[in-house]
């Protein structure tokens, strides 16, 4: 009969922490998605296998080194610990991919890691001392000392706080911090469960079949996370816009330089576009006789989503039809996403006809963070290199609120941009609206829709 190992959970936590740190570093440094949609199904599966294999190697090395360094404190051999702790770290490549894709599904990964780690550590949790009834005289006055109040209540309070804070952050759009808090709450609640008896050494060794099955499940989930990077296919756009495909002829053939991110072109349903008659400029001679009204230009242009240093989406950018207030467009890495709305006027107009340009827009974004709008007037018909005249930048007032209700309905606003004197005498046939969200929310497209423009005489 072998002697049972009396190992404490604190000692087992040392190789667990070492593995989480080393494997996380390896996953976030090596397990990165491709910068463009370049994967085929075989290479996608190969990437998933490679990422999980890298995590397995880093995990095994970290646990082995921890057992060697702390061999006086860790009595359990390294091999059972490598196998038993594997499922707590095998999810890290998936976590790294979802983080770099800015996917909201990342919220589910930290709780799974915490559950596997807590269940494994609980196998070394000592059982309470059994009550020997024959050594205690039965008496009506036999009163046992109750457990401390804090020991009973504190785990439940901390669990409740962690779960409620995690759900709040999830609703606000902070998926990773929400997942970490939910994981902390799950770990606390599992650890507080009573232990009936001490787990025997044989029961601490994980089943080989279970390890293989769960590892294959993780490989499949990692492969699913790479589906948005397929070279072609119906799933390639899921990470960007949930909308219907349309005619790709909107994409120009102009060659652009910059990152490998192709970008998204969002077009609106076709609607009537009347001819634009510019207002009559108001001068001293016709001030009394002229009652020119603002000219309204309905917006029926396109929205561009791209990343710097590009100046526009690439020729192979996906063109989709949809609503910018509902489209979920995100950057595929840590770079900010640029969003522009472009309205072609069909024929050049003189800037001198107007004293100001009004932009009517709808803000359907309920995320915190200010959103600025810049207006550019461009003459595409110029024989020279077309230059853009900036009318300045204004903030959307409804985006500057300190608190925003998740059920807040879309808000209509009108921004007025005065025409600078330096622009008089020039012409323009395109209006560009640059939508600039604050830095903390710049990796996702704003839910802003341009409704119409007004040329103010």
N, C-alpha and C positions, 0 to 999 in steps of 0.2 A: 504494500500500500504506500503510495507516494504522499509526501507531506503537503498539505494544502498551503498555497501561497497566501500570506497575509499582507498583501500589497494595498497601500492606501490610494484612494482616487487622486490625491494631490500629486503623487509620484507619477501616475499614469498621465496626468494632465501635462507634464513636461514634454514628452514626445508629441503629444497632440498639438500643443502650441507651436513647437518647432516645425511640425509638418505643415500646419496652417500658414505659418509665415513663409517658409521656403517654397511651398507649392503655390501660394498666392503670387509670390514674386515671379516664379517661372511662368505661371499662367498669364499674368498681365504683360510680361515682357515678350513672350514667345507666341502665345496663343492669340494672335491678332487676326481679324478677318481681312480678306483682300480688300484693296482700295477701290476695286471696280467689280462689276458683275462679270467675272471671268471663270467661274467654276463650272465644271461639268459634274454629272452625277458621280462618276468614279472618283474624281478629285475631291468632291465634297465629302464623300465617305472616307477618303484617305486623310483629309484634313481632320475629320472628327477622330479617327483612330490615332493619328499622330498626336493631337492635343491631349487626349486621355492618356496615351502612353508617356508623354512628357510629364504629366501630372503624377503618374504612377512612379516613374523613376525619381522625381524630386521628393515624393512622399517617402519612398523606401529609404533614400539617402538620409533624409532629415531624421526619421525615426531611428535608424541605425546609429547615426552620430549622437543623437540624444541619449540613447542607451549606453553608448560607449563612454560619453563624458560623465554621465550620472549613474555609472554602474553600481556605485555603493548604495544609491537610493532606490534604483529600479531593479527589482528582483526578477521581474517577468522577462523572459527571453525576447529578443527583438522581433523574431519572425511572427509570433502570435500578435504582437502589437501592430506590426505592419499590416497584417491581414485584418485585424479588428478595427483599426482606425482608418482603413482605406476609404470606406463609404462616407466618412465625414469630410474627406478632402477631395474625393473624386469629382465633386460638383464644381470645383473651382474653375476649370476651363470654361464650363458653361456660364458661370458667373462673369468671367472676364469678357466673353463674347457679348453677352447681353448688356454689360456695362458699356462696352465700346459702341454697341448699336443703339444705346440709349433706349432700351426696350423696357416697357413697364412690367414685363414678366419677371424682371430681376427680383421683384419683391418676394417671389416664392422660393428663391434659392437659399438665402441665409437661414430661414426657419428649418428647411430640410437638413442643412448641415448641422444646425444646433440640435435637432432631434436625434440624429445618428450619434453625434458626439456624446450627448447626455445619456442615452441608453447604454452606450459602451462604458462610460465612467460609472454608471450606477451598478455595474456588475462587481465593482470593487468597494461599493458602499457598505460599511459594516451594518449588520442587522442589530436591532435593539436587544438589550439583554433580556432573555426570557424570564418570565415571572415563575418562580418555583413555589407553587402553592403549598407544598408540604413543609417548607421551611418557615412559612409565615403562619402564625396562629390566627385562626379565623376569629374575628371579633367585630362587634357592632361599631367599635371605635377605631377600626383599622382604616386610617386615612392616609392616602398616598399624596405626595407633593405633586401638584399639577405642573406641567411644563411651563416655562416662562412665557409670559404673554407675547412679548415681541417675537419669540421664536415661532409662535403659532400664527400670528397675524401678519408679521412683516413680509414673508414670502408672497402671501396673497395680495397685499397692498402693492408691492413692487411689480408683481405680475400684471395686475390691473392697470397700473400707471404705464408700464411698457407697452401693453397691447393697445390701450387707448391712444397713447402718443403715436404709436406706429400707424394706426388706422388714420389718425388725423394727417400725418405726413403723407400717407398714400393718397388721400383725397386731394391734398394740395399739389400732388404731382412729384413728390420726392420719393421715388420708388426704393432706391437703395437704402437710405436712412430708415425708411419705413420697414423694410425687410429686416434690418439689423435689430430694430427695437422689437419687432414681432418675434424674432428669433430669441432675443433675451427673455421675453415673456414666456415663450414656450419652454425654454431651458429651465427657468425658475419653477414653473408649474410641474414639470416632469421630475425635477430633482426633489421637490417637496413631497412627492408621493411616498407613502410608507414602504419600508423594506421588510418583507416578511422573514426572509432567511438569506444568509450569505450565499452568493452564487459559487458553485463549485468550479474548479479550474477547467474541467472538461466543457462545462457550459459556456465558458468565456471564449472559447475558440469558435470563430464563425464557420458556418457551413460553406464548403467549397462551392456547392451548387448555388447557394444564395449569392455568393460573391460574383460568380460568373453571370448569373441572371441580372443582378443589379448593375454590374459594370456594362453589360450590353444595353441595358435601358439608358444609362448615362450616355453611351456612345450615340444611340439613336436620338436622344434629346439634343446633344451637341450638334449632330448633323442637321436637325431641324432648325437650329439657330443659324446655320450657315445657308439655309435655303434662299434668303434674300440676295445672296451673291452668286446665284446661278447665272450662267451666261445668257440663257434664254429660258423662257418658261413663264407660266401664268403666275408663279409665286414670286417672281423677281421684284415686284413692286410693292409687296405687302408691307415692307418696312417704311415705305414712303407715303403713298397716298392710296386710300381705299376708295377708288373711283373707277369709272369706266374708261377703257381705252378709246382713243379717237385717232383721226387722220394724222400721221406723223409729219405731214408736209409743212406744219407750222414751224418745224425746226429748220433754221437756216443752215447753210453749208459753210458758214464762216468758221475758219479754224481758230480755236482758242488754245491758250496755254494755261498751265497751272496744275492743279491736283488731278488725280484720276477719277474724282467724283464727277459723274456726268451731269447731274442736276435733274430737275423736274420742270416741265412747262405745263401749267394748268390753264385750260381754256374754258370759257363760259359758253353756254348755249347761245346760238345765233339769235339776234333780235334786230328789229329795224334800226337803221342808223341814218337819220335825216341829214341832208346837206347842212353844213355849218356856215352861217352868215355872220361874220364878225360884227360886233356892235360898232356904231359910229363913235369915233373919239369925241369927247366933250372938250370943246375949246371955249375961249372967251367970246368968240363971235357967235357960236351956236348954243351957248349955255342956256339961254332963255327959251329957245325954240325946240331944242332937242330933248326928248324924253326917252332916250334909249334904255331898254331893259337888258338885264344880263342874259347872255346866250347860254343855254343849257346844253351840255354835251353828255349824253348817257355813256357810261363806261361799258364797253363791249370788247375790251382788249384781253391781254394775257397776263398771267402771273409767272414770274421766273423765280426759281429756287436754285441757288448755286453756292459755291464756296470760293472764297478768295484763295489765290490771286486771280481766279477767273473773273471776267467781266460779264459773263452771261452763261447760260447752260451750253453744254457741248453739243456737237451735231448728233451724237447718239443718245441725247437725253430723251427720256420717256415723256410723251405728250399724253395727257389725260384730261378728261372733262370732269369738272366738279365744282364745288363751292369752297372758296378759301376759308370760310368761317367754320367748315366742318372737316377740311382736309387735315390729315395728321402727317406732316412732313417734318422729318428730323435729320440732323446731321449724322453721318455714319461713324464719326470719330469725335475728337475733342474740339475741332474747329467750329467756329460760328457759322451759321447758315445765313446767307444773304437772301432777301426777299424783295422783289420789285414788281410793280404793276406798270404795264406799258399800254398806252392808248394812242393809236395812230389816228390822225385827223384826215388823212386822204389828200389834202392840199395844204400848202404853206399858208400861214396866217401871220399878219404883222403883229409884233408885240406891242406896237404903239396904240393898237385899238383898245387896250385894256389898262386899267389902273390896278387891277388885282385879279387873282385867280382863286376861286373858292373850290374846295374839295369836300364833297359830301361822302362820308364813309360810315360803315357800321362796325362797331367793335363788339364782337361776340366772344372775346377772350376773357376767361375768368381766372387767369393765372396772375399772380402778383408780379409787378415789375412794369416800369414805365415804358411806353412805346412812342418813339419819335417818328415824324414823317417829314421827308425832304422832297421838294418838287424840282424837277429838271425839265427845261424846255429845249428840244433838240430839233434842228433842221436837217433831216435825212437827205433832202434833195440838193444840199450844198455840194458844189463841185469840189470844194476843198474838203479837208478832213472835218466832218461834222463835229461841232463842239456843243456842249450842253451848258445852258445858262441856269444856274441855281437860283431859286427864289427863296432859299433859306430853309430852316428846319423849325418845326413846331411840334409840341408834345400833344398827344391825345389826352384830353383832360380826364376821361373816365379810366384811363390806365394808371393814373397816378394815385388812385385811392389806396389808403393804407390797409384796408380790408375789403375783400371782394367776396360776395356770397356765391356759392357754387350754383345757385339757382337764379343768379342775376340774368335777366333777359338781355338780348343784344341792345346796345345803345347807339343811336344815330347821332353823329356829330358833324359839324361843318367847320373846316379850318380855312382861314383867309390868309392868302400869301400876297402881300403888296408887290407890284412889279417895280424893280429898281430902275432908276433913271439910266443906268448903264446898259440896260437891255433894250431901250427904245431904239427903233430903227432896224432891229433884227427880225427874223422870221422863224417860225417853228411849225413843224408838222407832226410832232410827237410829244406827248406828255408822259414823263416817267415819275412814278411815285416810289420812292425808296422807303421801305418800312423798316425801322431800326429799333428792335427791342433792346432792353437793357442787357448787360453782360450776363447776368445770372440766368437768363432765359433765352439766350441767343442761339442755342443749338436746335431750336425748333421754330418752325414757321408760325408767325402770329395769326390768330383767327380774325383777320381784318379784311373787309370787303369794300372796294371802292364802288360807290353808287353812281355818281355823276360829277362833272365839273361845271363851273359857271365862270364865264368870261365877263368880268365886271367892267363897264365902260368908265 
